[in-house]
């Protein structure tokens, strides 16, 4: 009975939600090649301190590569997801942030390190991420 229930639940997950769950798995494995495939050619990224309105996927992957260079132990843990066919909201924690980030990134942004609570809103079209807005509380815990 339980197996049938779980299979039934799995079939109710939208393709957009599946895409975003896979997105976080790719972030955790630092798989830039497959992460890039999830985005449309031009994507809108809005986040605290981010200068991007529209960026090409190549530029976004360069930023991820730099981030992963200095934050290689960081993990993204999904706490909650609310999804429709075209919009996915995700509450998540970023765990394992270093106390300082390399010279190319702001070194005092994560003064206490360890954990950051975020929420991202993904807009999906044709099974590709066309925009991502990241909200952060910027409150870190020891």
N, C-alpha and C positions, 0 to 999 in steps of 0.2 A: 504494500500500500504506500509506504513512504517513498519508494522509488518512483512510482507512478506520479505522486504529487510533485516531486522534484523535477521530473521531466516536464510536467505540465507547467510549472513555474518558469522553467527555462524557455519554453516556447513563447511565453508572454513578454520576454525581454525584447525591446525594440532594437532594430539594427543600429540605431544611433547610440543606444546605451551600450551595446556590445562593442561598438567602435571605441567609445570612451574608456570602458573597462580595459580593453586591449591597449589603449593609449598609456594608461598608468602602468601596465605590465612592461611596456616598451621603455617607459621612463626609468623604471626600476632596474631594467637590464642594460640601460644606456645604448639601446639599439637604434642608432640614428638613421640607418638605412631604412628600416621599416617604419620608424616614426615619421620620416619625411613623406612616405607614401600615404600617410593618413591625412595630410593637408592638401588643400587646393593649391594651385600654382601661386596665387596671391592670397595672402591671409591677413586678417586684421587681428592684431594682438594688442590688448590694452591691459596694463598692469601697473601697480605702484612704481613710479620712477621709470617706466618704460617710455621711450620716445616713439614707439612704433604705432602707426595707424595702419599702414599697409606695408607688408614686407614679403619678399619672395621666400620660398621655402629654403633655398640655399642659405640666405642670411639668418633665418631662424635656426637652422641646424648648426651654423657656426656659433651662435649664441649658446645653444645647448651643449655643444662640444666644449666650449670654454667653461661653462658652468660645471659640467661633469669632471673636467680636469681638476678643479679646485674643491669639488664637493662629491668626490667619488664614492663615499660611503652613504650618501643621502638616499633615503627611501621615501616613497610617496604612499601613504596609506589611506585608502578610501574609507570614509566614515558613513556617508549617505549619498544616495543618488536619486534624483527626480528627473524623469525623462519623458519626452514626447517623441514624435517621429523626427523632429528637426531641431529640438533644443534639449540639451542635457545640462542640468545643474549638479555639481559635485562638491560636497564638503569633504575636505581631506586634510591630513597632517603631513607636513614635511618633517621627517625625523632624521637625526644624525647630522644636522648642519654643523660645520666647523665653527669655532669661535671667531676665526678670521678667515676671510676669503682672499685669494691671491691678489697680487698687485694690480691686475687689470680690472678687478671689481672692487666695489666699495668695501673697505675693511671693517668699518664700524656698523654696517647694516645689521649684523647679527651679533650684538655684543655678548649675549649669554649663550648663544648657540643652541643646539639640541633640537628644539621643536617649534614649528610654526603652523598655525591653523589658517587654512585658506579655503576659498570657495571659488570655483571657476564655472563660468557659463560658456558652454560650447554651442555654436550654431553649426548645424550639419546640413549639407546639401549634396545629393548624389553620393552619399556615403563618404564624404570628405569633410574635414573641418574647414569651414570658411572664416570663422572668427572664434576667438577665445578672449574672454574678459576675466581677469584674475583679481579677486578681492582678497586682501590680506589684513589681518588684525595687527600685524607687526608687533605683537606682544609675544615675547619669547620666555620660555621657562627653563630654569636650570635643571 
